[in-house]
Amino acid sequence: MNTVNIGSITVGGKNPIALMAGPCVIEGAERTLKIGKAIKEITDRLGIPYIFKASFDKANRSSYSSFRGPGLTEGLEILRQIKEELGVPVVSDIHCSTQIEPAANVLDVLQIPAFLCRQTDLVYQAASTGKVVNVKKGQFLAPNDMKNVIAKIREAGNENILLTERGASFGYNNLVTDMRSLPIMRSFGYPIVFDGTHSVQLPGGAGTTSSGQREFVPYLTRAAVATGIDVLFMEVHDNPAEALSDGPNMLYIDQLEDLLKDVQALDNVVRKHK
């Protein structure tokens, strides 16, 4: 099992589980920082390594009129400020090759969205930066298909690889998570991330937007941690009802600490078996 360094955090192997979390999209500097601070206070109390996540651009929205975020330049500047103020690594999505160089100057992890996981040029060029690359498994892929994604990243000479499970399409407007996917992908030799909030998303389920079932986040999260994942990914918000993206599947911040206590307890049990 390769371990991967994300700033001062090491994930993989028998290292404790880390948290990658934040709002779905940057909703302005002040509110985004407020959410990040609240999460960091929780992770500091529990001793959980923390990586901040928020998207500077949500390019794969259901509707043309949906909020996408502040964009590349302003969004990266906000992420830079959060990185410096909180003293944590940061991750955000990239959607095209022109975003890679400026994003790599700020981000500790370049994240490839699920719908783009087979885009060879995007994956290869992101890997060529030498940054950690987190690839979300497409809703249309089997776990074994991710071997091909790994090969593209390794072809660029990069071993800093994370693979994320975020559910598979089940009929229309629904996702299911096959927990077998997690140990299968971990057997490829790289740390595995479980996306506990997008896994309960109902894509396009609200017509012009996606819906979700956040009440199932704790159940899927605990099940995934029990398989021996290395990083937990969650989108959280102080008030998901007001969120400008993915509100129905985001977790309330005030529910996060109790869930993370369960996560730690389970991780302590399974880590010796990793």
KEKERO-647727 format. One record per residue (C-alpha): residue in three letters; y, z, x. Coordinates in steps of 0.02 Angstrom, whole numbers, plus 50000, padded with zeros to 5 digits. Example, Ala and Ser with C-alpha at 12.3 -4.5 7.8 and 13.67 -1.06 7.14 Angstrom:
<sites>
ALA497755039050615SER499475035750684
</sites>
This chain:
<sites>
MET500005000050000ASN501684994750071THR503105006850049VAL504855000450015ASN506495008350069ILE507925007849944GLY509395015350036SER508785032650086ILE507385032449955THR505605027449997VAL504485021849855GLY502645017649852GLY501115025649929LYS501045044049886ASN502925046249877PRO503605054849721ILE504105044049576ALA505895037649578LEU507055033749432MET508005017349411ALA509185020049266GLY510875016749187PRO511645007349042CYS511014989949001VAL512664981749045ILE514284987349127GLU515424992648983GLY516954995749088ALA517135005849247GLU517505022849168ARG516085023549042THR514815016049161LEU515245028849295LYS515165042749166ILE513395037849119GLY512895036649302LYS513605053949339ALA512665061549193ILE511015054049251LYS511305059449431GLU511645077349376ILE509955077449290THR509005069549435ASP509855081349559ARG509275096349457LEU507495089749452GLY507445082949629ILE507035065149573PRO507615050649684TYR508885040349585ILE509405022049590PHE510835016849475LYS510595001349365ALA511804991149261SER512004972449237PHE513624963749284ASP513114948849177LYS511814947749038ALA511514929149041ASN509984928948927ARG510764935248765SER510144930048592SER511854924048535TYR513224914548624SER514494927248560SER513524942548624PHE514384953448753ARG513824948648929GLY514784960749041PRO516264959349158GLY515514945449264LEU515084943849448THR516694948449539GLU517304962849431GLY515544969049398LEU515064969949581GLU516664979349620ILE516234992249487LEU514474993849557ARG515194995949732GLN516295010149671ILE514845018549581LYS513755016849736GLU515085025249843GLU515585038849720LEU513815044049671GLY513025040849840VAL511545031649764PRO510775014349786VAL511185001449652VAL510234987349568SER510784973249454ASP510114956649388ILE510464939849468HIS510284924049365CYS510714909549480SER510744905549665THR512644906149678GLN512614924749634ILE511404929549772GLU512554930649924PRO513964940949844ALA512694951849754ALA511734955249915ASN513354961649994VAL513404975849867LEU511694978549789ASP510234987549869VAL509004978949751LEU509134961249684GLN508264960649516ILE507484944649447PRO507474944949256ALA505814942249168PHE506284925249098LEU506704919249275CYS505224926249370ARG504474908949400GLN506084900949460THR505544896949638ASP507254893649714LEU508004909549640VAL506554920449697TYR506454912749871GLN508314913249904ALA508444931249845ALA507014935749961SER507854926650105THR509254939650105GLY508014952850163LYS508534964150020VAL507294972949909VAL506814961049770ASN506234968149603VAL505384954949497LYS505114958449314LYS503474951049254GLY503824938049121GLN503264942048944PHE502234926048957LEU501284930349118ALA499644939049154PRO499684952549289ASN498694941649411ASP500014928049396MET501194939349493LYS500204935649650ASN501084918849653VAL502784927349642ILE502314938749786ALA501814923649888LYS503524915549863ILE504414931249923ARG503264933250073GLU503534914950117ALA505354919850146GLY504774933350268ASN505164947750151GLU503964962050116ASN505234972450018ILE504444968949849LEU504424978249683LEU503514971949528THR504024977649354GLU503024978249193ARG504084976549037GLY502854971448902ALA502024955348847SER502414944548695PHE501324948948546GLY501634936748405TYR503464934548359ASN504854947148396ASN503664959948468LEU503054966248635VAL501544976448685THR501164984648851ASP499434982648924MET499274998049035ARG497934989049136SER499334978249204LEU500034992749306PRO498524996749417ILE498104978149427MET499814973949498ARG499834989349609SER498214983349687PHE499204968749761GLY499934981249885TYR501724983949826PRO502604997649726ILE502564995749537VAL503974999049414PHE503755002549230ASP505184997749115GLY505045010948980THR506455004648870HIS506284985648870SER504444988148832VAL504924994148658GLN506144979948628LEU505914968148480PRO506604951948554GLY507714943048430GLY507134955548300ALA508854957648223GLY509214939148204THR510674936048321THR510214951148429SER508654960148487SER508064975948402GLY506984989948469GLN505975005648436ARG506635018948553GLU505565032248468PHE504085025448566VAL504925026348737PRO504225043748781TYR502455038848732LEU502385022948835THR503285031348980ARG502055045648992ALA500585033648978ALA501275022549117VAL501625037149234ALA499825042749210THR499245026149284GLY500125030049448ILE501735019749445ASP503005021749585VAL504665019349495LEU505195022349315PHE506515010449248MET507515015949095GLU509105010549011VAL510055025648946HIS511715028048859ASP512775042448795ASN512805034048623PRO511635019048605ALA512335015448431GLU513955010348518ALA513105000948660LEU513624982848683SER511874977248732ASP510094983248694GLY510654998748599PRO509094999848488ASN507925001948636MET509015012648749LEU508695031248769TYR510005044648733ILE510545053548891ASP510265070348807GLN508415065848787LEU508185060848969GLU507945077549056ASP506495083748948LEU505605067048968LEU505855067249157LYS505085084649165ASP503515077249085VAL503605062649206GLN503665074249356ALA502215084649293LEU501135069249266ASP501645061649432ASN501145077549523VAL499415076049446VAL499105057649481ARG499965056049651LYS498485063349745HIS497395049549672LYS498555035549728
</sites>
